[in-house]
């Protein structure tokens, strides 16, 4: 066996990059026992020189020069974004370097191109750290469940949103109040759009759906809705009805009426039963529930972000690549686990369903004048469209003579629900837009 050290370049010395450096230093001996090789960092990419970095590690802001250096075997990209990061990863691949990345946005939007290039150059792009931090969900779905047919998965895959909804439920705080705290604690960026509007979760869902169903990455087809319109009243009413609101990503394989298959890719606030495990994942934690045949439902829980959790996932990918390098000769082609779980030539073009074709139950909050017969008019509209009602909660009238009516409806096509809501909002007694939150029982 070749006993030469494996040499890493770590691009980016923010929270995660620094975590990778520290983790390798702390667990060097343990990692060597697992791989049989010394793993050393030869370069770090950083805009400013760091005095706390080992003096034997070369520091530079010239990332393109680092990734082509002769003393680099694996490039660890933890810069983030889809600009410079894409350029350095492509350059690294073209120069025969393996890549480990935590960059879900880059892979969700450009992964098809990057993985094809990596296959052509016979190098591996590993990305465990891109989804759910320290939870090894990529490896689980891509490898541990490889003999299963996955029917659907649902996940809390953004810790910031989960923290906000948890605080709103447990302490009755407003969205704006909790968001400000999340920013102060470092859970949310100064511009929190990616977190609170669901874009971050949609990037991660894109990757999970591809390895679950063997489809190309299609971020542009994910239906995405954030949590900015969730109120403490909705959180409270959901609790009264036996549900909790979680911001979930769903990837669902469905049999259509014409016998074909379709896939739902959606991120949105969702009511789920309060006694479900997923409903009790709180704070900044992440969790992914997978429903597959024959194994049934399995759930994976843990830290979704942070230096330690993400560095753990990065180094797990490095370890996998080192083990692979131990088992191939200089003139042998590497035998990778396919980047998207299925052989590239067997990726499937199953249609991604439009938002109108989504099937879900719904929580509706309708703000109405305290008029006689208004509830009957609303239920009549639903009945005409064949929408079944599961429960109704009517609250006392407010000082202005307005009444919130909460209606839970059975699963129905989103397009039909859109029609019903438009008709309800057209009633003279309805004083505001209908608040709609999807509902899922998470049944097998």
QUITA-V538934 format. One record per residue. N is the residue number from 0. RES is the residue in three letters. SS is DSSP state (h for helix, s for strand, l for the rest). PHI is phi in degrees with one decimal (* if undefined). Layout:
BEGIN
n={N	N}
res={RES	RES}
ss={SS	SS}
phi={PHI	PHI}
END
This chain:
BEGIN
n={0	1	2	3	4	5	6	7	8	9	10	11	12	13	14	15	16	17	18	19	20	21	22	23	24	25	26	27	28	29	30	31	32	33	34	35	36	37	38	39	40	41	42	43	44	45	46	47	48	49	50	51	52	53	54	55	56	57	58	59	60	61	62	63	64	65	66	67	68	69	70	71	72	73	74	75	76	77	78	79	80	81	82	83	84	85	86	87	88	89	90	91	92	93	94	95	96	97	98	99	100	101	102	103	104	105	106	107	108	109	110	111	112	113	114	115	116	117	118	119	120	121	122	123	124	125	126	127	128	129	130	131	132	133	134	135	136	137	138	139	140	141	142	143	144	145	146	147	148	149	150	151	152	153	154	155	156	157	158	159	160	161	162	163	164	165	166	167	168	169	170	171	172	173	174	175	176	177	178	179	180	181	182	183	184	185	186	187	188	189	190	191	192	193	194	195	196	197	198	199	200	201	202	203	204	205	206	207	208	209	210	211	212	213	214	215	216	217	218	219	220	221	222	223	224	225	226	227	228	229	230	231	232	233	234	235	236	237	238	239	240	241	242	243	244	245	246	247	248	249	250	251	252	253	254	255	256	257	258	259	260	261	262	263	264	265	266	267	268	269	270	271	272	273	274	275	276	277	278	279	280	281	282	283	284	285	286	287	288	289	290	291	292	293	294	295	296	297	298	299	300	301	302	303	304	305	306	307	308	309	310	311	312	313	314	315	316	317	318	319	320	321	322	323	324	325	326	327	328	329	330	331	332	333	334	335	336	337	338	339	340	341	342	343	344	345	346	347	348	349	350	351	352	353	354	355	356	357	358	359	360	361	362	363	364	365	366	367	368	369	370	371	372	373	374	375	376	377	378	379	380	381	382	383	384	385	386	387	388	389	390	391	392	393	394	395	396	397	398	399	400	401	402	403	404	405	406	407	408	409	410	411	412	413	414	415	416	417	418	419	420	421	422	423	424	425	426	427	428	429	430	431	432	433	434	435	436	437	438	439	440	441	442	443}
res={UNK	UNK	UNK	UNK	UNK	UNK	UNK	UNK	UNK	UNK	UNK	UNK	UNK	UNK	UNK	UNK	UNK	UNK	UNK	UNK	UNK	UNK	UNK	UNK	UNK	UNK	UNK	UNK	UNK	UNK	UNK	UNK	UNK	UNK	UNK	UNK	UNK	UNK	UNK	UNK	UNK	UNK	UNK	UNK	UNK	UNK	UNK	UNK	UNK	UNK	UNK	UNK	UNK	UNK	UNK	UNK	UNK	UNK	UNK	UNK	UNK	UNK	UNK	UNK	UNK	UNK	UNK	UNK	UNK	UNK	UNK	UNK	UNK	UNK	UNK	UNK	UNK	UNK	UNK	UNK	UNK	UNK	UNK	UNK	UNK	UNK	UNK	UNK	UNK	UNK	UNK	UNK	UNK	UNK	UNK	UNK	UNK	UNK	UNK	UNK	UNK	UNK	UNK	UNK	UNK	UNK	UNK	UNK	UNK	UNK	UNK	UNK	UNK	UNK	UNK	UNK	UNK	UNK	UNK	UNK	UNK	UNK	UNK	UNK	UNK	UNK	UNK	UNK	UNK	UNK	UNK	UNK	UNK	UNK	UNK	UNK	UNK	UNK	UNK	UNK	UNK	UNK	UNK	UNK	UNK	UNK	UNK	UNK	UNK	UNK	UNK	UNK	UNK	UNK	UNK	UNK	UNK	UNK	UNK	UNK	UNK	UNK	UNK	UNK	UNK	UNK	UNK	UNK	UNK	UNK	UNK	UNK	UNK	UNK	UNK	UNK	UNK	UNK	UNK	UNK	UNK	UNK	UNK	UNK	UNK	UNK	UNK	UNK	UNK	UNK	UNK	UNK	UNK	UNK	UNK	UNK	UNK	UNK	UNK	UNK	UNK	UNK	UNK	UNK	UNK	UNK	UNK	UNK	UNK	UNK	UNK	UNK	UNK	UNK	UNK	UNK	UNK	UNK	UNK	UNK	UNK	UNK	UNK	UNK	UNK	UNK	UNK	UNK	UNK	UNK	UNK	UNK	UNK	UNK	UNK	UNK	UNK	UNK	UNK	UNK	UNK	UNK	UNK	UNK	UNK	UNK	UNK	UNK	UNK	UNK	UNK	UNK	UNK	UNK	UNK	UNK	UNK	UNK	UNK	UNK	UNK	UNK	UNK	UNK	UNK	UNK	UNK	UNK	UNK	UNK	UNK	UNK	UNK	UNK	UNK	UNK	UNK	UNK	UNK	UNK	UNK	UNK	UNK	UNK	UNK	UNK	UNK	UNK	UNK	UNK	UNK	UNK	UNK	UNK	UNK	UNK	UNK	UNK	UNK	UNK	UNK	UNK	UNK	UNK	UNK	UNK	UNK	UNK	UNK	UNK	UNK	UNK	UNK	UNK	UNK	UNK	UNK	UNK	UNK	UNK	UNK	UNK	UNK	UNK	UNK	UNK	UNK	UNK	UNK	UNK	UNK	UNK	UNK	UNK	UNK	UNK	UNK	UNK	UNK	UNK	UNK	UNK	UNK	UNK	UNK	UNK	UNK	UNK	UNK	UNK	UNK	UNK	UNK	UNK	UNK	UNK	UNK	UNK	UNK	UNK	UNK	UNK	UNK	UNK	UNK	UNK	UNK	UNK	UNK	UNK	UNK	UNK	UNK	UNK	UNK	UNK	UNK	UNK	UNK	UNK	UNK	UNK	UNK	UNK	UNK	UNK	UNK	UNK	UNK	UNK	UNK	UNK	UNK	UNK	UNK	UNK	UNK	UNK	UNK	UNK	UNK	UNK	UNK	UNK	UNK	UNK	UNK	UNK	UNK	UNK	UNK	UNK	UNK	UNK	UNK	UNK	UNK	UNK	UNK	UNK	UNK	UNK	UNK	UNK	UNK	UNK	UNK	UNK	UNK	UNK	UNK	UNK	UNK	UNK	UNK	UNK	UNK	UNK	UNK	UNK	UNK	UNK	UNK	UNK}
ss={l	l	l	l	l	s	s	s	s	s	s	l	l	l	h	h	h	h	h	h	h	h	h	h	h	h	l	h	h	h	h	h	h	h	h	l	l	l	s	s	s	s	s	s	s	l	l	l	l	l	l	l	l	l	l	l	l	s	s	s	l	l	h	h	h	h	h	l	l	l	l	l	l	s	s	s	s	l	l	l	l	l	l	h	h	h	h	h	h	h	h	h	h	h	l	l	l	s	s	s	s	l	l	h	h	h	h	h	h	h	h	h	h	h	h	h	h	h	h	h	l	l	l	l	s	s	l	h	h	h	l	l	l	l	l	l	h	h	h	h	h	h	h	h	l	l	l	l	s	s	s	s	s	s	s	s	l	l	h	h	h	h	h	h	h	h	h	h	h	h	h	l	l	l	h	h	h	h	h	h	h	h	h	h	h	l	l	l	l	l	l	l	h	h	h	h	l	l	h	h	h	h	h	h	h	h	h	h	h	h	h	h	h	l	s	l	l	l	h	h	h	l	s	s	l	l	l	l	l	l	l	h	h	h	h	h	h	h	h	h	l	l	s	s	s	s	s	s	s	s	s	s	s	s	s	l	l	l	l	l	s	s	s	s	s	s	s	s	s	s	s	s	s	l	l	l	h	h	h	h	l	l	l	l	s	s	s	s	s	s	s	s	s	l	l	s	s	s	s	s	s	s	s	l	l	l	h	h	h	h	h	h	h	h	h	h	h	h	h	h	h	h	h	h	h	h	l	l	l	l	l	l	l	l	l	l	l	l	l	l	l	l	l	h	h	h	l	s	l	l	s	s	l	l	h	h	h	l	s	s	s	s	s	s	s	s	s	s	s	l	l	l	l	h	h	h	h	h	h	h	h	h	h	h	l	l	l	l	s	s	s	s	s	s	l	l	l	l	l	l	l	s	s	s	s	s	s	s	s	s	s	s	s	h	h	h	h	h	h	h	h	h	h	h	h	l	l	l	l	s	l	l	l	l	s	s	s	s	s	l	l	l	l	l}
phi={*	-67.4	-102.1	-63.8	-62.0	-90.8	-109.3	-107.9	-116.0	-105.2	-97.9	109.0	-117.8	-81.9	-57.6	-73.7	-59.4	-63.2	-61.7	-64.5	-59.1	-65.8	-64.2	-64.3	-65.5	-70.8	-113.3	-53.8	-65.0	-64.9	-66.4	-63.3	-61.4	-81.6	-112.5	76.3	-134.5	-74.3	-116.5	-126.3	-94.6	-99.8	-139.8	-129.1	-96.9	-150.8	-78.3	-135.3	-66.6	-107.1	-73.4	-89.1	-96.2	-48.2	-65.7	-82.1	-90.7	-77.4	-112.8	-157.0	-94.3	-87.8	-66.9	-65.9	-71.6	-61.5	-71.4	-102.9	-64.9	-66.8	-96.7	-131.2	-102.9	-131.4	-102.3	-102.7	-101.9	-131.0	-80.3	89.0	83.3	-119.3	-100.5	-57.5	-58.7	-63.6	-60.4	-73.4	-66.8	-63.5	-64.7	-61.5	-60.3	-61.8	-99.0	75.3	-93.4	-75.7	-129.0	-119.8	-138.5	-107.8	-93.4	-66.5	-63.3	-62.3	-70.7	-62.2	-94.0	-131.9	-63.5	-58.5	-66.7	-65.5	-67.6	-63.3	-65.8	-63.4	-61.9	-64.0	-98.7	54.7	-126.1	-106.1	-112.0	-105.0	-146.0	-55.4	-71.9	-78.8	-130.6	62.9	50.3	-82.1	-81.1	-79.0	-72.6	-63.1	-62.4	-63.4	-70.8	-77.3	-118.7	-65.4	-103.6	-65.9	-90.7	-99.4	-96.1	-85.0	-89.6	-162.5	-141.7	-140.1	-147.7	-88.2	-123.0	-139.4	-68.0	-62.5	-61.3	-67.7	-61.2	-62.4	-66.7	-63.7	-65.0	-62.9	-74.5	-76.9	-122.5	67.6	-84.8	-78.9	-56.7	-62.2	-64.4	-70.7	-59.7	-60.2	-67.4	-58.8	-68.3	-64.7	-82.9	86.4	-76.0	-123.2	-74.8	-60.2	-104.3	-87.9	-53.2	-58.3	-77.5	-79.6	-95.3	88.1	-67.5	-58.5	-63.9	-66.0	-59.1	-67.2	-62.5	-56.0	-67.6	-62.2	-64.1	-64.5	-79.3	-78.2	-113.7	68.8	-120.5	-61.6	-68.1	-141.3	-58.2	-66.9	-104.4	-81.2	-75.0	-133.0	-138.0	-93.0	-112.2	-66.2	-96.3	-74.7	-109.6	-63.2	-63.6	-64.1	-61.0	-67.0	-62.9	-59.3	-60.6	-60.3	-90.7	90.5	-127.2	-127.5	-96.3	-127.3	-90.8	-117.9	-104.4	-120.0	-125.5	-129.9	-92.0	-126.0	-84.7	-90.1	-61.7	-85.8	90.5	-84.5	-106.0	-138.7	-125.8	-91.8	-123.1	-150.7	-127.2	-170.3	-62.0	-143.1	-82.9	-130.0	-55.4	-63.8	-91.2	-72.6	-56.4	-63.2	-70.2	-106.7	-89.7	-120.4	64.9	-92.3	-70.0	-113.6	-159.0	-129.9	-104.7	-119.4	-111.4	-139.7	-115.4	-98.2	-68.7	87.2	-88.9	-133.1	-129.3	-127.2	-133.3	165.4	-73.1	-93.9	-160.3	104.8	-59.0	-67.1	-63.6	-71.5	-61.1	-58.4	-67.4	-58.9	-71.3	-63.6	-65.8	-58.6	-59.5	-59.9	-66.2	-62.3	-59.6	-62.5	-64.0	-64.8	-105.8	-122.4	-83.1	-60.6	-107.7	-98.3	-79.1	-67.5	-109.4	-83.5	-65.7	-53.9	-55.3	-109.8	77.0	-105.8	-57.3	-52.8	-72.6	-110.5	-64.1	-107.5	-100.4	-51.6	-68.7	-84.7	-73.4	-74.6	-61.9	-65.1	-94.8	-64.3	-113.1	-157.2	-79.3	-142.3	-102.5	-118.7	-114.0	-114.6	-93.0	-128.7	-70.4	-78.0	-99.9	-68.9	87.5	-67.4	-63.3	-62.4	-65.0	-66.3	-66.9	-66.1	-60.2	-63.9	-62.5	-60.4	-94.4	71.7	-96.3	-79.2	-101.0	-95.9	-160.1	-132.2	-127.0	-110.3	-93.8	-61.2	-67.4	-81.0	-59.1	-80.6	81.2	-104.6	-128.4	-83.8	-112.2	-109.1	-124.8	-104.4	-116.2	-70.1	-54.4	-154.0	-62.2	-57.9	-59.3	-69.1	-65.5	-59.5	-63.8	-63.7	-63.4	-60.3	-69.1	-65.3	-65.1	-79.7	-68.5	-61.9	-80.5	-88.7	-103.0	-153.5	-61.5	-71.6	-86.7	-119.9	-128.5	-70.1	-132.9	-142.7	-84.2	57.8	-83.5	-71.3}
END
